[in-house]
Amino acid sequence: MRASIVMEAEGMKSAVRSSFWVVAVAVTAIAGCSLPPGSAEEPRAPATVREVADPDAAREFPAAAAVDYQLGGAYPPPAGVGVVVRDSTAQPAPGVYNICYVNGFQTQPAERELWLRDRRDMILFGDDGLPVVDEEWPDELIVDTSTADKRRRLTEIEDRTIKSCSAAGFDAVEIDNLDSYSRSDGALTAEDNLAFAAELARVAHGAGLLIGQKNAAELSSRAKEQAGFDFAVAEECLQYDECGDYTAVYDDRVIGIEYTDTLAEPPVETCARPDRLKATVIRDRQLVAIGDEGYFYFQC
């Protein structure tokens, strides 16, 4: 899921599906997941990058803690949440472990024209002469990680964002989306992306931050050993039967996000599944802020 959300959740396809969401929303309300809209956070003062070069010295990742995934807008975390993921442009939430979202392998929709104008040679182009995009997120261009020089220059760009996360007070970064090579029609390889990820991990660790693998379950072992990832963020690993691929490498240092539009059962049944991650949250596909239309949150 990206920080700038462009997809709309799918409509209910049957009366049974519709009834399910009536039950699901009711369960959410009973669980006490709703909070008044708005944020009580105080503006943060300017900060500097932490003087920490050892990832082991960074704040320990709270394995299996309750999580909220807030890429579509920041709001006070629900009661009991210990980990919050927010966009790099947002402020960290006070009193919890904060993970900063960085779109490292694709571009942000708002920066599309900037990349095409000023960084065109770092964008992947197809044989048709058009930039390669993520079909599910067509406003996002796939960056070209195929050469050492391009990876170096891409790292210089992401260096600024990662260090800004550290300066803001985040504890870690998650880098979206390691599996971009699978959408490149063979122009990129897993090795290309792992090499780029290793450079980003070096920057993150140098800034005193842990770094999280985003998706690409099949690369988990190599992502940890070769690139240096410390934890993982997995979207819909229940749907794709991938949760065990992450925990086999990271144990409980994995965050799972499931989305309402692809759930096969009510949230309470999803949370009862023995194969789910301990830190699993169910959210609306657009990840909108509390108080916005379509907001949904259910913590397992």
Salt bridges, closest charged atoms under 4 A:
GLU10 OE1 - LYS13 NZ 3.90
GLU41 OE2 - ARG86 NH1 2.77
GLU60 OE2 - ARG253 NH1 2.87
GLU113 OE2 - ARG112 NE 3.99
ASP118 OD2 - ARG117 NH2 3.10
ASP121 OD2 - ARG153 NH2 2.70
ASP134 OD2 - ARG2 NH2 2.79
ASP134 OD2 - ARG183 NE 3.39
GLU140 OE1 - ARG2 NE 2.99
ASP144 OD2 - LYS150 NZ 2.73
ASP149 OD1 - ARG152 NH2 2.71
ASP149 OD2 - ARG153 NH1 3.59
GLU156 OE2 - ARG152 NH1 2.97
ASP159 OD1 - LYS163 NZ 3.38
ASP171 OD1 - ARG50 NH2 3.94
ASP171 OD2 - ARG59 NH1 3.57
GLU174 OE1 - LYS214 NZ 3.09
ASP176 OD2 - ARG2 NE 3.54
ASP176 OD1 - LYS214 NZ 3.56
ASP179 OD1 - ARG183 NH2 3.08
GLU191 OE2 - ARG222 NH2 2.98
ASP192 OD1 - ARG151 NH1 3.74
GLU199 OE1 - ARG202 NH2 2.95
ASP230 OD2 - HIS205 NE2 2.77
GLU236 OE2 - ARG285 NH2 3.05
ASP252 OD2 - LYS278 NZ 3.11
ASP261 OD2 - ARG285 NE 3.19
ASP275 OD2 - ARG273 NH2 2.84
ASP284 OD1 - ARG283 NH2 2.60
